[in-house]
Amino acid sequence: MAEKRDYYEVLGVSKSASADEIKKAYRKVAKKYHPDMNPGNAEAEAKFKEANEAYEILSDPQKKSQYDTYGHAAFDQNGGFGGGGFGGFDGFGGFGDIFESMFGGGFSSQGARRNGPMKGRDLEKVVEITFTEAAFGIDKEVTVSRHEKCSACNGVGAKNSSDVQTCSKCNGTGQERVVQRTVLGQFATTRTCTACGGRGKTIKNPCPNCSGTGMERKTRKITVDIPAGIDNGQRISLRGEGEAGKNGGPNGDLYIAISIKPHEIFERIGNDVYIDLPLTFAEAALGTKAIIPTIHGKVELTIPEGTQHGDKFVIKGKGIPYLRGIGKGNQYVTVQIEVPKKLTQKQKDILKEFKDTFEPQNHSKKNKFLNAIKDLFN
């Protein structure tokens, strides 16, 4: 497949061109290569599509910014950021609205698609849960406001089924043919039917409950099964729980985004749990037995004598369960030695006497540091 040309090159403008300059350049190129001006010319038709493709991106500030940053990859449907190509180009369909707004006509096929099945809109709901609820899972009831099929007309939009009639202007196609005179001459184009809005049908007596839309807004309570081990920011997909589809299309989906409240003492990284254990100097020096809280209950941990600040201990299998899997993470305990403040005179005297009893080997790290300083300055 041929490599795409730079969009600024296609329209003949610089990256610093204003919106008006981009529009003016597009009009010039579109007039030159319009299929009605070049009947049977495949090369002109390709350049016309290319110009419309370029204008569809550069005329939109957000898309232009993405293109300036990532180039064509921002809209590459084979893995780029757009995920869907160039705004749904399909023959002349994708840029019909652009050309129609500028020249008074268009090649849009949107009208033909409007009377076909359309999937309903997806919805998203943020649900906040506690640290332990995320660890062990929970059922949460959420309230969702969404558009559903009208209960009175079952989504038809009419008071009676006989009130739905094929549009007489477009004969049910959703499009109407328009012949217009422009500076380029006479053009025969198609556009969305102005009588039925592209639906291909008209309603004689609209449903009084939904005013002919076929939809009504409802508030529902839905129970969500939040699995054990789910992490902050993960989403749960509930198929068909979004808004109702149109013209017989499927319902959209509901996405539950999980937000986990921070815990007072536990911190989670992946499936492991981390906790700080404060110890006094005496406890760290002499060793002790410490009761450690875990999400699975209390555990007794032996702290050996001579434990240092920052030392870590691991308690296997006391972390977060693996999401929809077998096993659990670990819990890590980090020692935080708390140095006492505001000592009494008696305590100071005892510590000074205690200090004088130390031999150099009792402070290997300090001695190594002092020796490094001597070597540095010698």
N, C-alpha and C positions, 0 to 999 in steps of 0.2 A: 504493500500500500504506500502511495506517495506521501512524503512528509508534508505536514501542513505548513503553509506559509505564515509568517508573522502577520497578525491581524492589522497592525499599524501599516505594514507594507501593502496589504490587500487594499486598504482604503486610501493609501498614499498620504498619511499624516504622521506627525511625530508623536512620541509618547506624551509630550507636554501640550498636545492639542486640546482645546476646550471642547465642551459638549456641542456647542454650535458648529465648531469647525468639523468635528467628527460627523455630525448630521449632514452638513453641507457636502462633505466628501462622499458620504454614502449615497446621497441622492444622485450625485454625478455618475458614480460607478453603476448604480442600479439602473439608471436611464440608458447607459451605454450598452449594458449586457442583458436588458430585459428580454425574455423569450419572445414576446410579441414583436419586438423590433428585430429579432434574429431568429426567425422561424427555421426549425430544423438544424440549428447550429448548436451541436453538443458542447463545444468549447465555451461558447457564450453562456449557455445554460449553467455550466459548471462554475464559471466565474461569477454569475449572478447569485448562485447559492452560496458561494464563498464570501461574497460581499455581505449578504444578509447574515451569514453566520458570524462574521466579524462584527457587524453592527449590533447584533443581539447581545454580544458580550461587552463591547466598548461603550455602549449607550447606557449600561447599567452600572452605577458607581461601585456597587459591591462586587459584581462579577469582574469589572475592570481592575479593581484592586487585587482580586485573586489572580487574574491573568498576569498582571504586572509582577506579582510575587513568584508564581509557580509556572507561568506559561501555559501551554496546552494541557499539561498534566493536571491542572486544576479542574478540568472538565472532561477528562478522559474516562469514558464509561467502562474501560477495562482496568480500573483500579485507581483513577484519579479522584480528586476531591469532590467533583460534581456528582459522581455516581450515576449520572443519567444522561450523559452526552450534552448536547448544546440546547438545553431547554426544550427537548422533545422535537427536534427537527425530523420531519417525515416528508420527504419530497419538498413541496412548497409549503406544507402545513405549518412548520415550526415558525416561519417568519411572516406568515400572512398578516398577523396583527400589526407588525412593524410597517409593512408596505402599505397596508390599508390606512394607517394613521397618517402616513406621509403623502400618499397619492390618491386617497379616496376610494381605494378598492383593495382587494386582497386575494390571496390564494389559500386562505385558511381552510383546513379540514377540521377545525375544532367543532364546528356545528354538527358534522357528521358523527363525531364521537359523543356529543352531548346526549344524544338519545339512545346511546348504548349503555350497558351496565357499568356503573362506577363504584369503586370501593369507597366505603365511608372513611371519614377522617380518623386517624389514630389519636389517642389521648394519652396524657401522662399525668401521673399522680405521685407526689412525694409522700412517703410514709416514714415517720420517725419512730425508731424502736430503740430499746436499751441495749447495752453491751451484752447482757446475758440472754436477752431475747434473740439477738443475732447469733449467739453461740449455740443455743439449743433449739431455735425455731419457735414459731408461734403462729396462730391464726389471728389475723387482724381484719376488722371490719372497716371498710373504707366507703365513703360517700362520693358518688360520681354523678355529675350533672352532664347529660348528653342528649343529643337529638336522636329520637327513635321514630320508627314508622308511626304515623298518625293512627291512633287506636280506632278512630271513627271511620276512616276511609281505607285503612290498611296500606297507606302510602300512595294511593292513587292520586289524591289531591282533588278529587271531584266528589260532589254530593252523592251522585249515583254513577255507576260504571258507564251508563249510556251517555253521560255528559262529557266523556272523553272522546274527542273527534280528531281525525287526521287533519293536520294543518292544510288548508286549501291553497295557501300561498306557495308552499314548498313541496306539497304532496308527500309530506312525511319524511323528506330527506334531511331536514334541518338546515338546508342551505338554499339561497336564492341567487339567481344569475343576474348580474347587473352590467349594463353596457354604459361606459362613461367616456366622455371626451376629455383628454388631457393635452398638455403641451406636446406629448409624444404622439398624439393621434388618438384613435378610438380603441379602447380596451374592453374586452369581455372578461369579467372576473366573477368569482363567487364569493359570497360572504354569508355570515350567520343570518338565518332567517329573522327578519325584524318582527314578524308576527308571532312566532312561537319561541323565539330565543334559542333556536337550535334544537329544541326537543322533538320536533316533528309532530307534535300534538297540541291541541288547544283544549281548554276546559270551558264548557258552557256555563256550568254552575259549580263554582269552587266549593270545596268542603268548608263548612262554617267553623269547624274545629281547628283546622290548620291553615285556613285562608288560601287553600290551593297549593301549599308547599309540599304537602305529603309528609311533613315532619312535625313533631311536637317535642318540646323540651321536657325531659323527665329527670327526676333525681332518684338514683338507685343506691341501695346498700349492697356491697359485694364483699364476700368473705375471701380474703387472700391467704393462701397457705405459704407462709414465709419459711423456707427450709433452714435447717440447722447449718451453721457455718457460713451463711451469706455475709458478704463484706460491704463496707460502706461504698456507696456509689453504684453498686450492681443493680441490675434491673430484672424484674420478673415480667414476662410477657403473658398476657391473658388474651388469647385469640377470640375475636368476635365480640369483645366487650367494649369496643369503641363506638363511634357514631354509626348510625344506620347507613347502608349503601343506597345508591339511587338507581332507578330503572332496573331493579332486580339484582344489583351488585351486592357483594358480601359486605358485612359490617367491618368497620375498622377494628384495630386492636387497642387494648389498654395496657400501658406500660407502668409498672410500679417501680419507682426509683427509691432505693433504700438509703435512709440517712440514719446513722448510728450515733446516739448521744455519747460523748466522752465519759469514761469511767473515772472515778475518783483516784483509784490506785493502779488499775490495770491499763496496760497499753498493748495494742494489737499490731503485729506486723505479719501479714500473711495469716498463717494458722498458729503462729506462736504468740504467747502472752509474756509480757515483760513486767516486772515489778521491782521497785527499789526497797531494800531492807535496811532501815536505819539501825546502826549498832553503836554502842558507846565504845570508847577507847579500851576500856577494861574488858568488855565482852569480846572485842576483836583480838585483843592480846592474849587473853586466857582461854578463849573458846567458849562456846555456849550451845544450848539447844534452842532453836527458834521455831515458833509456830508460824507457818507460812500459809496465808489464804490463797486458795485457787478457786477457779470457777466450779470445780468439782468437789470442793470441801477443803478442810484443813489438812496440812501435811507437816510433820515434824522434820526439821532439817538440822543436821549436825554442822555447826560452824567450828572448824578446827582452830587451835591456837595459832596466833601469828597471822590471822587473816588480814589482808590489806584492803584499803579503800579501792573500790572499783572491781574487786574480784567477783567473778560470776559463778553461779551454781545452776545446774540444770535439773529440772524435775520432769522426767520423761512422761509423755502421754497425758499431761495435765493442761494442754492447750485447747485450741478451738477444733471442733470436729471438722473433717474435710467435707466440703459441700458435695452432697449426694454421693459420698464415697465412704470408705472404711478407714477407721483410725483417727487419731487426733494429733495436733501439733504438741510442742513442748512448752513448759513454762521456764523462763530464765529469771534468776534472782540476782540482782546486782547489789553488792554491799556498799552502803553509804555510811562512813564513820563520822559520827557527829562529835565535834570538838566542843567541850563545855565552855560556857562563857560565865563571866561574873563569879570567879572563884573567891572563896573566903581566904583569909590569910593562912589559916591552918592548912587548907587544901594546897595552896601555893607552896608552903614549906614542905609538905609531903612530896609534892611533885619534884621540887628541887633536889630533895634527898634521893628520890627515886632516879632522877636523871644522873646523879653522880655515880650510881652503881653500874651504869652501862659501860660495856666494852665496845671497841670499834666494830667488832663483828656483828653487834646488835643492830647496826645501821649501815648495812652494806651499800644501799642505794645512795645514802648521803655521802659516805666516804668516796664512792665512785664519782659523784658529782664534784666534790671538793678537789679530788685528784685531777679531774679534767680541767678545772679552773687553773690549778697550778701549772699544768702542762701548757695551757693556752697562753698564760702570761710569762712563762719562762722561755 
